[in-house]
Amino acid sequence: MTRLAVYPGSFDPITRGHEDLIRRGLVFADRVVVAVATQVAKEPLFAIEERVALARETVGDEPRVEVRAFGGLLVTFAREIGASVIVRGLRYVSDFEYEYQMALMNRKLAPAIETVFLVPAFDLTYLSSSLVREVARYGGDVAALVHPVVAEALERKFRPG
């Protein structure tokens, strides 16, 4: 039986930190579905189609990773695809309170689906999509922070023409 993990997020844009968690999710799952949220609290920089395409380019031809858009409740999506694990990243103590609350609600809604928290690689702890967007917006070099295709997409967004 294949163990399937789902790694949800807005991925606006996907970063090297996200890549790290996807790879590490494959340590305890046979497959990982990167679930790109269609509903985001704030206005995303990239449309859902762009975020999915960038995530697909970033994970490349890794056959154990699939990228899909999803809307609604995460546990509903997880059940629909047969996932038994939700992967979440914790960078700081401040992330814990929100993530813990979400994990408890997900357990209440779907007791058979476990949430696993992963701490990012030490050199990626500071990294977030919002920080990457900010650096790119003001012309900073994001080459070490994101896949080259994402860096190019950010360049097009902030310096069109």
C-alpha positions as CSV (number, residue, x, y, z in Angstrom):
1,M,0.0,0.0,0.0
2,T,1.3,3.4,-1.0
3,R,1.6,6.0,1.8
4,L,0.5,9.4,0.4
5,A,1.4,12.7,2.0
6,V,-0.1,16.1,1.2
7,Y,1.9,19.3,1.6
8,P,-0.5,22.2,1.4
9,G,0.2,25.9,1.0
10,S,-0.2,29.0,-1.1
11,F,3.3,28.7,-2.6
12,D,3.2,32.3,-3.7
13,P,5.9,31.6,-4.8
14,I,7.4,28.2,-4.1
15,T,10.8,28.6,-2.4
16,R,13.9,26.5,-1.7
17,G,12.4,26.0,1.8
18,H,9.3,24.4,0.3
19,E,11.5,22.2,-1.9
20,D,13.4,21.0,1.2
21,L,10.1,20.0,2.9
22,I,8.9,18.2,-0.2
23,R,12.1,16.2,-0.5
24,R,12.0,15.4,3.2
25,G,8.4,14.4,3.0
26,L,9.4,11.6,0.7
27,V,11.4,10.1,3.5
28,F,8.3,8.9,5.3
29,A,5.8,8.8,2.4
30,D,5.9,7.0,-1.0
31,R,4.4,10.0,-2.7
32,V,3.8,13.7,-1.9
33,V,1.1,15.8,-3.4
34,V,1.9,19.5,-3.3
35,A,-1.5,21.0,-2.8
36,V,-1.6,24.6,-4.0
37,A,-4.5,26.5,-2.3
38,T,-6.9,28.3,-4.5
39,Q,-8.3,30.3,-1.6
40,V,-5.7,32.5,0.0
41,A,-6.2,35.0,2.8
42,K,-4.5,37.9,0.9
43,E,-4.3,38.7,-2.7
44,P,-1.6,36.5,-4.2
45,L,1.1,37.8,-6.5
46,F,0.7,34.8,-8.8
47,A,-2.6,33.4,-10.1
48,I,-3.4,29.9,-9.1
49,E,-2.4,28.6,-12.6
50,E,1.0,30.3,-12.3
51,R,1.6,29.0,-8.8
52,V,0.8,25.4,-9.9
53,A,3.0,25.7,-13.0
54,L,5.9,27.2,-11.0
55,A,5.6,24.4,-8.5
56,R,5.5,21.8,-11.2
57,E,8.6,23.3,-12.8
58,T,10.4,23.4,-9.5
59,V,9.8,19.7,-8.6
60,G,10.7,18.7,-12.1
61,D,10.4,15.2,-13.2
62,E,10.4,13.6,-9.7
63,P,7.8,10.9,-10.3
64,R,6.9,10.6,-6.6
65,V,5.7,14.3,-6.4
66,E,2.5,15.6,-7.9
67,V,1.3,19.2,-7.9
68,R,-2.4,19.9,-7.8
69,A,-4.6,22.9,-7.0
70,F,-7.2,22.5,-4.3
71,G,-10.0,24.6,-2.7
72,G,-12.1,24.1,0.4
73,L,-11.1,22.1,3.5
74,L,-7.7,20.5,3.4
75,V,-8.9,17.3,5.0
76,T,-11.6,16.9,2.4
77,F,-9.0,17.1,-0.3
78,A,-6.7,14.8,1.6
79,R,-9.5,12.2,1.9
80,E,-10.4,12.5,-1.8
81,I,-6.8,11.7,-2.9
82,G,-6.2,9.1,-0.3
83,A,-3.6,10.9,1.8
84,S,-2.9,9.7,5.3
85,V,-0.4,12.4,6.2
86,I,-0.4,16.2,6.1
87,V,3.1,17.8,6.0
88,R,3.6,21.2,7.6
89,G,6.7,23.3,8.1
90,L,7.6,25.1,11.3
91,R,10.2,27.8,11.0
92,Y,9.7,29.7,14.3
93,V,7.9,29.3,17.6
94,S,5.4,31.8,16.3
95,D,4.3,29.3,13.5
96,F,3.6,26.7,16.1
97,E,0.5,28.2,17.7
98,Y,-1.4,28.5,14.4
99,E,-0.2,25.2,13.0
100,Y,-1.0,23.4,16.2
101,Q,-4.5,24.8,16.2
102,M,-5.0,23.7,12.5
103,A,-3.6,20.3,13.2
104,L,-6.1,19.8,16.1
105,M,-9.0,20.9,13.9
106,N,-7.9,18.6,11.1
107,R,-7.6,15.7,13.6
108,K,-11.2,16.5,14.8
109,L,-12.5,16.5,11.2
110,A,-10.4,13.6,10.0
111,P,-9.0,11.4,12.8
112,A,-7.3,9.0,10.4
113,I,-5.1,11.7,8.9
114,E,-2.0,12.6,10.8
115,T,-0.2,15.9,10.7
116,V,3.6,15.8,10.7
117,F,5.6,19.0,11.4
118,L,9.0,19.4,9.8
119,V,11.6,21.9,10.7
120,P,13.4,23.4,7.7
121,A,17.1,23.0,7.0
122,F,19.1,25.4,9.1
123,D,20.1,27.6,6.2
124,L,16.5,27.9,5.1
125,T,14.8,28.7,8.4
126,Y,14.5,32.5,7.6
127,L,13.0,31.9,4.2
128,S,9.3,32.7,3.4
129,S,7.4,33.4,0.2
130,S,6.5,36.9,1.5
131,L,10.2,37.7,2.1
132,V,11.2,36.4,-1.4
133,R,8.5,38.6,-2.9
134,E,9.7,41.6,-1.0
135,V,13.4,41.1,-2.0
136,A,12.3,40.6,-5.6
137,R,10.0,43.6,-5.6
138,Y,13.0,45.9,-4.7
139,G,15.4,44.3,-7.2
140,G,17.3,42.1,-4.8
141,D,18.9,38.8,-5.9
142,V,16.6,35.8,-5.2
143,A,18.7,33.3,-7.1
144,A,19.7,31.3,-4.0
145,L,16.1,31.4,-2.6
146,V,14.1,30.0,-5.4
147,H,14.3,27.7,-8.4
148,P,15.6,29.6,-11.5
149,V,12.1,29.4,-13.2
150,V,10.6,31.1,-10.2
151,A,13.3,33.8,-10.2
152,E,12.5,34.5,-13.8
153,A,8.8,34.7,-13.1
154,L,9.4,37.2,-10.3
155,E,11.6,39.3,-12.6
156,R,8.7,39.4,-15.1
157,K,6.2,40.4,-12.4
158,F,8.3,43.2,-11.0
159,R,10.1,44.5,-14.1
160,P,7.8,43.7,-17.1
161,G,8.9,44.6,-20.6
